[in-house]
Amino acid sequence: MNPLFFFLAATSQLLADLPSCGLEASRIEVEGDESTATDVRLVCTSTFARHRLSATEASWSQGRLRLMEPVYSTCDEPAAWSISARRASLVPEEGLLMEWPAFRIGPVPVMVLPAAYVPLSDRKSGVLLPTIQRLAPIGWELAVPLYWAPRRDLDFTVAPAVATRRGASVWLEARGAPSPKTFFDFQSSVWFDQGERRGPDYVWARESPIVRTSLQAHGHRTSPS
């Protein structure tokens, strides 16, 4: 399970009186099947990372977790990166809807969306978590993958990205399984290479970008036994 999904699922379990992580809050109220907490700070440790979530308010009611001004990160404070939103609503095993999510490097927002839906199921369409990486030839790269599964045997992933040294790119993957014994995987990318930013004015090295493309595909068919 994605770390954010694990973390928010653990949050909903905590507010449903199934403790599994460390929770701090200035106030917690429980009335029947409903719970409300203010100034929430939750820390969960998995095999690979420590997950931190804070929110001004969290409420659990009718099988739905609602968060006000949530901030998520795997970094110690001050966080090198984080994802924040005005509000978020989580239905366990279905999806997370975020209003005005912002991906931040330090305190600076580098990408803001009006809304984003994060699927909790492996086969649900939606916006996946942004990824950030640093590679020597391209610098820092930020990508926002979009996942679409029109059928059980077919899915697509499109990931627009931008890199600090080279410009914008788009990556596409299509996977399918026409039969139980046959599958294929098609991948393609387009890079609008503008060269490194140079000079005192920090401008692109090329006035017009060079379009670079790549394509690969493979498939497999199991022989009848």
Secondary structure, DSSP 8 states (H G I E B T S, - for coil): --HHHHHHHHHHHHHTT---SEEE-SEEEEETTEEEEEEEEEEEE-SS-EEEEEEEEEEEETTEEEEES-EEESS-SS-SEEEE-SEEEEETTTEEEEES-EEEETTEEEEE-SEEEEESSTT--EE---EEEEETTTEEEEE--EEEEEETTEEEEEEEEEETTTEEEEEEEEEEEEETTEEEEEEEEEEEE---EETTTTEES-SS-EEEEEEEEEEEE----
